[in-house]
Every structure is written in C-alpha cells, then in structure tokens.
Amino acid sequence: MSEESTTVTHPFLDLAPLSAEHFAAVEDRVARLMNTSASQDVVIMQGEALLPLEGAIRGTAGPGTVALNVITGPYGQTFGDWLRDCGATVYDLAVPFHTAVTAEQVRAAFAEHPDIDFVSLVHAEAATGNTNPVAEIGAVVREHGALFYLDAVASIAAEPVLPDAWGVDLCVIGAQKAMGGPAGVSAVSVSERAWQRMAANPQAPRHSYLSLLDWKQRWIDGGRTALLHAPAQLEMLALEACVERIESEGLDALMARHASAAAATRAGTLALGGGLEPYVHEAKDAAPVATTLRAPAGTDARELVAKALAVDPVLPLVAGGGALAAEMIRVNHYGPQATRGVVQSSLAALGGALAEAGFAVDLEGARKAVAAAWV
Ligand SMILES: *Cc1c(COP(=O)(O)O)cnc(C)c1O
C-alpha cells in the first residue's frame, strides 16, 4: 500500500466519536416526531425494529400476563409466539388480512376475557397493506386498564402516530419505511406504567441486549451522560440526517405524500382494470405506507412483478411474502418513493405485464386516475 492511500480519509470510516450528548440530542428529535410528552421516555435501540419489538414484550410479559394479541398480518403472529414463549396466556384475535380490526372486536374480547392485562397490536402492516384504528382501540384498552403495545414501524411518518394521546404504553418505530431512514437503529416510547410492569417482572431481560431496563437504569436515570456501549455511529448519523430531512419537509407534508400515494395507487388500479384489484377491500382500512394488490385469477404475482421490474428495475414492487406470494403484489410507495411519478410508473409497468399476459387494461385511464387522486 502506498503511503498516500493510508492517509486518505473515508467518509464512513474516519468519523469523530459520537458523544452521549449527540446521541441524546437525536433521541430528543425522534421523541418530537413521536409527539410524546414528558410522561413517556423515548429510547433509541441499537438494532433493527425487531429488537425493541421483542425487548418490550420480553420486558413486560410473564406467566401472570393475560394477553390479547391482535393479528392483522405476519407481525402479529410473531408477537403471539414471543408472548407464549414468555409464559403468558394469549388470546389471539385474528382478522382477515384484507380488512382491519375494529374497536368493537377488541371490546368483545375484553367482555369474554375480563382478565386481559396486555394488548398487542400492529398499527399499519406493510406486508398486508392494512391499517388499524388505534385511537378507538386505545380508548377501549384504557377503559380496561391493560398495557398497550403498538408496532408503529410501518405507520410512523406515513400517518399520525400519537402514543400519548392514544394511551400507548410501548410504541415501537423504525426509520426504514416512511421516514426514509436507516434500518439499523429503532426507537420505543415507554410509559411510566410500562416501566413499572418491567421493574416488577422477574423475567424481564437484564444485562442483555434485549433489555429496556438496562437503558432505563444506566442511561435515562443516569441523566443520559454515559452510553451502555459504543453507539452505532453511522446509523445514528443517518437517523439524524433522516429526521432533519423530515423536519425540513414537514411531517404533515410527508404524511400527505403517503396518503396521496395510497389513494392514487388505489384509484389507478381500479381504472386500470385487467383483473387487478386493491387487496384491502375498503379504502379506510388501507395503509398509507404501501398498497397491496390482488393479482388476477390465473396469474402469479411473482411473474407479474418480475415482468414489471424487467421494464423498470427501480420500481418498489414486490410479491407478497410466504403464503401470499402467488396472489399479492405490494407497491411499497414509501419514503422517497412516495411520489406521483413512482405510482404512475408502477401502474404502467404492471399494466404492461398484464397486457402481455392477455388482459385488457386501460393505461390512459389509470394515468388520469392517478393524476386526479393525487392531492
Ligand atoms: C417493516 C416492518 C417491521 C420491521 O421489519 P423488517 O422486516 O425488518 O423491515 C416491523 N413491523 C411492521 C409492521 C413492519 O411493517
């Protein structure tokens, strides 16, 4: 190696250390994005959102827990598995993926099992394209005094997320969807009640990467002056840049972009025809973060997506996961992809793939419907 090459600084590698003060400042900005007041602590976790999602369940659940686990997509299934693994009694409330759960269904579950003291819910599901009425459900959960756990990874920055106003005790977010940020760090807001539940839980992880209590005791209670371990520096800088970008666009404008993308994808799909349909039946149940479509009978979603991507490989199109792979197409119009151009090109490419397969499609009608629905 030449002498010069060893002295060239690299933008990712040769960074000044990230201080505890800087870490806390990013944490505060994320807290502002989550609209939390002093009644909640926001903790940044140094891993993808599955880390606080699992840490919050293992921290609060144990053999004495009676949980209502709402399943509106694949993540709800996972939360039920973790809860059972903690020894909790779990009542699953599963609704078809093409719809949303209602507050009445949650109320009925409490009536049937009055001892429920924990409710887990996914706000929006990027994997199935639905979104749940958290404000109304939160009111029911509060009436019964249960602890309320919410996965808001796919809703944050795409639609309002108000943990304080909704009485959410544990609200987990990630930056990789609508925020358009890094996937390697995440955050959770924790209410005083949730901290108490964890402190009283002998099974809560302690001295563990999954432990929220470690962050409470060693970071928050210590005045946020010393970090538990080396900060994930690149991810923290990316998170800070991402929050700065959201602040300069405005959170409301960013959410409006996602609402337009979802409405336009839905309207464009209906106008396109060719047997392609919105997967979520009612627009009010459809998530702003991503729109799921049902491939026409007799086609395979994976083949349609592959044909569309062959025309335009940068489009955010993907076939559904697992059992949904053959029938579902996901249009992941989130973050920087929440634009009219992306929606237009996505429907044009899918329309082209359908036309090639012999379906009658109205490309011009779809184009006009997208333009008209974009507000
Ligand atoms: C995307 C997402 C996550 C994070 O999961 P990844 O697959 O790692 O991106 C968690 N919960 C929900 C509801 C999500 O949509």
The ligand as an SDF file (V2000), in Angstrom:
LIG
                    3D

 15 15  0  0  0  0  0  0  0  0999 V2000
  -41.3470   -3.4060    8.2010 C   0  0  0  0  0  0  0  0  0  0  0  0
  -41.9890   -3.7250    9.4790 C   0  0  0  0  0  0  0  0  0  0  0  0
  -41.2490   -4.1030   10.5910 C   0  0  0  0  0  0  0  0  0  0  0  0
  -39.7560   -4.2440   10.5400 C   0  0  0  0  0  0  0  0  0  0  0  0
  -39.4600   -5.4320    9.9160 O   0  0  0  0  0  0  0  0  0  0  0  0
  -38.4130   -5.6560    8.7470 P   0  0  0  0  0  0  0  0  0  0  0  0
  -38.9940   -6.8300    8.0120 O   0  0  0  0  0  0  0  0  0  0  0  0
  -37.1580   -5.9840    9.3990 O   0  0  0  0  0  0  0  0  0  0  0  0
  -38.3590   -4.4320    7.9110 O   0  0  0  0  0  0  0  0  0  0  0  0
  -41.9230   -4.3570   11.7560 C   0  0  0  0  0  0  0  0  0  0  0  0
  -43.2630   -4.2570   11.8420 N   0  0  0  0  0  0  0  0  0  0  0  0
  -44.0070   -3.8980   10.7960 C   0  0  0  0  0  0  0  0  0  0  0  0
  -45.4820   -3.8000   10.9400 C   0  0  0  0  0  0  0  0  0  0  0  0
  -43.4030   -3.6320    9.5690 C   0  0  0  0  0  0  0  0  0  0  0  0
  -44.1640   -3.2980    8.5190 O   0  0  0  0  0  0  0  0  0  0  0  0
  1  2  1  0
  2  3  1  0
  2 14  2  0
  3  4  1  0
  3 10  2  0
  4  5  1  0
  5  6  1  0
  6  7  2  0
  6  8  1  0
  6  9  1  0
 10 11  1  0
 11 12  2  0
 12 13  1  0
 12 14  1  0
 14 15  1  0
M  END
$$$$
